Amino acid sequence: MKIIVLTGGVLLAAVSAHAQLASQAAVPAATAAAEAAPAAPEVLTYADEMPAFPGGDGAMHQYLAKKIVYPTAANQQNLSGTVYVRFVVDEQGRVRDVEVAKGCGHGFDEEALRVVRLMPWWTPGRVAGRPVRVQRTLPIVFRLSK
C-alpha cells in the first residue's frame, strides 16, 4: 500500500497496488473509445464552388437591407460601423456557428448576429462535386443615409 502525505500532515490518498493496476487498465479502454468516436467534419476556407446565398449576392444585399433593424441608440447618436460575421455553411446549406469576427459595438454586433442566424439555407460549397462545410466571413455595414 502507498500512502501520500502532505506537509501539513493531511492524508491525501491511500492507494493499493491492485487499485493502481485497475486504473491503468481502464485508461486504454477510455482512449480506445475516444478514438472510435467520429471526427468532426473538416471546415474549409475555400472550395471549388463556394457556398452561395439563394439568388446570389444581390439577393443577399436585399435580404440584409430588409431584415436589419438599426440599433436605436446608434441611430440617435448618428453612429455607423462595420461588423465582420464569421459562420459555416454546412453540407446541407445551413448557416451554423455564427460569431462576430470583428465587431464595433453599439448594438451593431448583436443585430448582425441576429440577421445572419435568420438567413435561409444557402447552396452548399462543393469540392470535386461533393458538398463540404465552408467557413465564410461576411462584412455587414451599418450606415445611415443622409
C-alpha positions in Angstrom: 0.0 0.0 0.0 1.2 3.5 -0.8 0.4 6.5 1.4 0.8 10.1 0.3 1.0 12.7 3.0 1.1 16.5 2.5 3.4 18.6 4.7 0.5 19.7 6.9 0.0 16.1 8.0 -3.2 15.7 5.9 -3.7 12.3 4.4 -4.1 12.8 0.6 -4.6 9.3 -0.7 -4.1 5.7 0.1 -3.8 3.5 -3.0 -3.2 -0.2 -3.1 -1.1 -1.8 -5.9 -4.3 -3.5 -7.1 -6.2 -0.2 -7.5 -3.2 1.3 -9.4 -3.3 -1.7 -11.8 -7.0 -1.4 -12.3 -6.8 2.4 -13.0 -4.0 1.8 -15.5 -6.0 -0.9 -17.3 -9.0 1.5 -17.6 -7.0 4.2 -19.4 -6.5 2.3 -22.7 -10.2 1.4 -22.8 -11.2 5.0 -22.4 -8.7 6.1 -25.0 -9.9 3.5 -27.5 -13.5 4.7 -27.0 -12.4 8.3 -27.7 -10.5 7.2 -30.8 -13.6 5.3 -32.1 -15.7 8.5 -31.9 -16.2 10.1 -35.3 -14.0 13.1 -36.0 -15.7 16.4 -36.5 -16.2 17.3 -40.2 -13.4 19.4 -41.7 -14.3 23.1 -42.2 -12.7 24.6 -45.3 -12.0 28.2 -46.0 -12.1 27.7 -49.8 -13.9 25.3 -52.1 -14.1 24.6 -55.8 -17.7 26.0 -55.7 -18.1 28.4 -52.8 -21.4 28.5 -50.8 -23.9 30.9 -52.3 -26.9 32.7 -50.9 -30.1 31.8 -52.7 -30.5 34.2 -55.6 -26.8 35.4 -55.4 -25.1 38.4 -53.8 -27.8 40.8 -54.9 -30.5 38.9 -53.2 -28.3 38.7 -50.0 -27.9 42.5 -50.0 -31.7 42.9 -50.4 -32.3 40.4 -47.6 -29.9 42.3 -45.3 -31.4 45.7 -46.2 -34.9 44.4 -45.5 -34.1 42.5 -42.2 -31.6 44.7 -40.4 -33.1 47.0 -37.7 -30.7 49.8 -37.0 -30.0 49.9 -33.2 -31.9 52.8 -31.6 -29.1 54.2 -29.6 -26.7 54.1 -32.6 -29.4 55.9 -34.7 -29.9 58.6 -32.1 -26.1 59.2 -31.8 -25.7 59.0 -35.7 -23.2 56.2 -35.4 -22.1 53.8 -38.1 -19.8 50.9 -38.4 -18.9 47.5 -39.9 -19.3 44.1 -38.3 -17.5 41.1 -39.7 -19.6 38.0 -39.0 -17.9 34.5 -39.4 -20.1 31.5 -40.0 -20.0 28.0 -41.5 -22.3 26.8 -44.3 -22.6 23.0 -43.8 -23.1 20.3 -46.3 -26.9 20.8 -46.5 -26.6 24.6 -46.8 -27.5 25.5 -43.2 -25.8 28.5 -41.6 -24.0 27.4 -38.4 -21.5 28.5 -35.8 -22.3 32.2 -36.3 -19.9 34.5 -34.4 -18.5 38.1 -34.6 -15.0 38.0 -36.1 -14.6 41.8 -35.6 -17.3 43.9 -34.1 -17.8 47.6 -33.4 -20.3 47.6 -30.5 -23.2 50.0 -30.1 -25.7 47.2 -30.7 -24.4 46.5 -34.3 -22.8 43.2 -33.3 -26.0 41.8 -31.8 -28.1 42.9 -34.8 -25.6 41.4 -37.3 -25.6 38.1 -35.5 -29.4 38.1 -35.3 -29.8 38.7 -39.1 -27.2 36.1 -40.1 -28.7 33.5 -37.9 -32.1 34.0 -39.6 -30.7 33.6 -43.1 -32.3 31.0 -45.3 -30.3 27.9 -46.3 -27.5 28.5 -48.7 -26.4 26.4 -51.7 -23.5 24.5 -50.1 -19.9 24.7 -51.2 -18.5 21.8 -53.2 -15.2 20.1 -53.7 -14.9 17.6 -56.6 -18.7 17.7 -56.8 -19.2 16.7 -53.1 -20.8 19.1 -50.6 -18.5 20.3 -47.9 -18.5 22.6 -44.9 -17.1 26.1 -45.7 -16.4 29.0 -43.4 -17.4 32.4 -44.7 -16.8 35.9 -43.3 -19.4 38.5 -44.2 -18.9 42.2 -43.6 -22.1 43.9 -42.7 -22.0 47.7 -43.0 -24.3 49.9 -40.8 -24.6 53.3 -42.2 -27.3 56.0 -42.0 -28.4 57.6 -45.3 -28.1 61.3 -45.3 
